Amino acid sequence: MLKSISKTLLTGLFTILPIILTVYLLYWLAISSENIMRSALHLILPDLAYFPGLGMLVGLVVVFFVGLMMKAIIVRQLFIFSEQLLYRLPIIKTIYRAMRDLFDFFTPKKDRFGRVVTVKVTGMELIGFVTQEDTTKLSTSFSSEEGVLVYIPMSYMIGGFTVLIPRKDIRHCSMSMDEAMQFVLTAGITGKKSNK
């Protein structure tokens, strides 16, 4: 009886937790943008013109405007130039590069990874993502004409490995990028194929 109750409670918890965490993250982003933009708006607008939620709306407009501006070649070049300056600053470059890599990972670009593959390692097969087909342009000590650079993520976003694998030890996997990421990051729990 007690085992059945605890199992039901766990099922309820695991059902509700992702929803709560998603809502909380959205709430935190909304409150943070509201607080940051409110301070800036109080310098421009009188107190009577400000209303709750205006900071969040202005924040969305600013983000949209920045995204729009990034489509212009000149703005993109200026951004790349300013990034190169940041990469030369001792402490900032480490933090900024880590943040940039993290956000680039979640950016919806089709060319972020080449393809989904399975990698043979001592009798096991691991799901990986090709990051470099041509490794000859890498450092001389880490390049091979017969090798492919593959990122092998670990489950539950713990980390991953980038390995140089001979082409003969990888084979194409018919999963889409989203299916493979979902499958790996949840340790195969969401192994159900999508209806696409």
KEKETOR-861727 format. One line per 4 residues: their letters; for each residue x, y, z negated of C-alpha. Coordinates in nm, 3 decimals, decimal comma, always signed. Each point is the difference from the previous one (the first is absolute). Example, Ala and Ser with C-alpha at 12.3 -4.5 7.8 and 13.67 -1.06 7.14 Angstrom:
as	+1,230/-0,450/-0,780  +0,137/+0,344/+0,066 .
This chain:
mlks	+0,000/+0,000/+0,000  +0,274/+0,245/-0,106  +0,208/-0,099/+0,305  -0,296/+0,070/+0,229 .
iskt	-0,060/+0,343/-0,159  +0,368/+0,100/+0,032  +0,006/-0,118/+0,363  -0,311/+0,208/+0,077 .
lltg	+0,155/+0,303/-0,173  +0,321/-0,039/+0,203  -0,200/-0,030/+0,322  -0,188/+0,319/-0,088 .
lfti	+0,323/+0,179/-0,093  +0,179/-0,097/+0,323  -0,306/+0,104/+0,201  -0,036/+0,339/-0,165 .
lpii	+0,370/+0,091/-0,051  +0,090/+0,076/+0,367  -0,309/+0,223/+0,027  +0,086/+0,186/-0,322 .
ltvy	+0,365/+0,047/+0,101  -0,098/+0,128/+0,347  -0,255/+0,244/-0,145  +0,250/+0,113/-0,265 .
llyw	+0,271/+0,061/+0,261  -0,239/+0,208/+0,212  -0,114/+0,187/-0,313  +0,362/+0,068/-0,101 .
lais	+0,084/+0,131/+0,349  -0,308/+0,224/+0,000  +0,070/+0,141/-0,350  +0,371/+0,051/+0,075 .
seni	-0,070/+0,188/+0,324  -0,269/+0,205/-0,176  +0,238/+0,101/-0,282  +0,289/+0,086/+0,234 .
mrsa	-0,210/+0,198/+0,248  -0,200/+0,173/-0,277  +0,317/+0,163/-0,131  +0,090/+0,121/+0,350 .
lhli	-0,354/+0,120/+0,075  -0,022/+0,203/-0,323  +0,285/+0,213/+0,133  -0,191/+0,077/+0,321 .
lpdl	-0,369/-0,010/-0,093  -0,175/+0,172/-0,290  -0,143/-0,228/-0,270  -0,357/+0,061/+0,117 .
ayfp	+0,071/-0,134/+0,351  +0,144/-0,327/-0,131  -0,225/-0,299/-0,062  +0,084/-0,358/-0,115 .
glgm	+0,102/-0,215/+0,294  +0,135/+0,290/+0,208  +0,359/-0,102/-0,076  -0,066/-0,351/+0,127 .
lvgl	-0,164/+0,133/+0,319  +0,289/+0,238/+0,065  +0,244/-0,287/-0,068  -0,174/-0,212/+0,266 .
vvvf	+0,011/+0,290/+0,247  +0,373/+0,053/-0,069  +0,074/-0,373/+0,050  -0,203/-0,003/+0,323 .
fvgl	+0,176/+0,315/+0,124  +0,345/-0,151/-0,074  -0,100/-0,316/+0,189  -0,117/+0,215/+0,291 .
mmka	+0,322/+0,201/+0,000  +0,211/-0,319/+0,006  -0,136/-0,071/+0,349  +0,193/+0,301/+0,132 .
iivr	+0,351/-0,090/+0,120  +0,160/+0,315/-0,146  -0,148/-0,064/-0,346  +0,112/-0,364/+0,014 .
qlfi	+0,354/+0,105/+0,090  +0,005/+0,254/-0,286  -0,125/-0,269/-0,238  +0,270/-0,245/+0,114 .
fseq	+0,265/+0,273/-0,043  -0,122/+0,080/-0,354  -0,002/-0,373/-0,082  +0,361/-0,028/+0,112 .
llyr	+0,086/+0,281/-0,243  -0,177/-0,186/-0,284  +0,195/-0,317/+0,083  +0,324/+0,189/-0,073 .
lpii	-0,094/+0,105/-0,355  +0,148/-0,246/-0,254  -0,291/-0,095/-0,232  -0,292/+0,122/+0,211 .
ktiy	+0,099/-0,217/+0,300  -0,032/-0,322/-0,203  -0,344/+0,088/-0,138  -0,130/+0,150/+0,324 .
ramr	+0,121/-0,289/+0,217  -0,162/-0,255/-0,234  -0,331/+0,192/+0,006  +0,018/+0,049/+0,376 .
dlfd	+0,063/-0,373/+0,058  -0,287/-0,093/-0,231  -0,248/+0,226/+0,178  +0,132/-0,097/+0,345 .
fftp	-0,071/-0,362/-0,094  -0,371/+0,080/-0,045  -0,025/+0,235/+0,299  -0,227/-0,153/+0,264 .
kkdr	+0,259/-0,031/+0,278  -0,020/-0,299/+0,230  +0,374/+0,012/+0,068  +0,106/-0,003/-0,365 .
fgrv	+0,080/-0,370/+0,025  +0,053/-0,191/+0,319  -0,197/-0,318/-0,064  -0,105/-0,253/-0,260 .
vtvk	+0,219/-0,310/-0,011  +0,059/-0,307/-0,211  +0,358/-0,053/-0,114  +0,150/-0,344/-0,066 .
vtgm	+0,215/-0,010/-0,313  +0,121/-0,339/-0,132  -0,314/-0,185/+0,101  -0,237/+0,278/-0,112 .
elig	-0,188/+0,244/+0,220  -0,038/+0,364/-0,109  -0,209/+0,273/+0,158  +0,207/+0,298/+0,108 .
fvtq	-0,012/+0,313/+0,215  +0,258/+0,072/+0,268  +0,153/+0,343/-0,063  +0,282/-0,012/+0,258 .
edtt	+0,005/-0,217/+0,311  +0,333/+0,147/+0,115  +0,247/-0,023/-0,288  +0,305/+0,097/+0,208 .
klst	-0,060/+0,366/-0,088  +0,035/-0,076/-0,372  +0,326/+0,002/-0,196  +0,262/-0,228/+0,156 .
sfss	+0,013/-0,220/-0,309  -0,379/-0,049/+0,017  -0,070/-0,041/+0,368  -0,047/-0,301/+0,219 .
eegv	-0,114/-0,047/+0,359  -0,187/-0,314/-0,102  -0,148/+0,145/-0,320  -0,321/+0,182/-0,083 .
lvyi	-0,054/+0,221/-0,304  -0,306/-0,118/-0,194  -0,164/+0,148/-0,309  -0,143/-0,266/-0,232 .
pmsy	-0,235/+0,160/-0,255  -0,063/-0,151/-0,341  -0,349/-0,046/-0,140  -0,178/+0,269/-0,202 .
migg	+0,233/+0,277/+0,126  +0,291/-0,115/-0,218  +0,249/+0,064/+0,278  +0,146/-0,184/+0,295 .
ftvl	+0,308/-0,100/+0,194  +0,139/+0,122/+0,330  +0,190/-0,286/+0,159  +0,188/-0,061/+0,323 .
iprk	-0,145/-0,321/+0,144  +0,105/-0,192/+0,312  -0,272/+0,018/+0,267  -0,027/-0,381/+0,003 .
dirh	-0,115/+0,005/-0,366  -0,299/+0,228/+0,056  -0,323/-0,058/+0,186  -0,290/+0,225/+0,088 .
csms	-0,293/-0,002/-0,244  -0,349/+0,056/+0,144  -0,111/+0,213/-0,299  -0,056/+0,373/+0,046 .
mdea	+0,215/+0,242/-0,202  -0,288/+0,076/-0,241  -0,090/-0,367/-0,048  +0,364/-0,093/-0,065 .
mqfv	+0,054/+0,285/-0,250  -0,320/-0,085/-0,185  +0,090/-0,369/-0,001  +0,356/+0,054/-0,129 .
ltag	-0,072/+0,274/-0,253  -0,275/-0,204/-0,164  +0,211/-0,320/-0,003  -0,227/-0,168/+0,255 .
itgk	-0,318/+0,042/-0,207  -0,165/+0,195/+0,283  +0,074/-0,264/+0,257  -0,331/+0,047/+0,177 .
ksnk	+0,038/+0,106/+0,360  -0,170/+0,325/+0,105  -0,281/+0,001/+0,257  +0,191/+0,225/+0,243 .
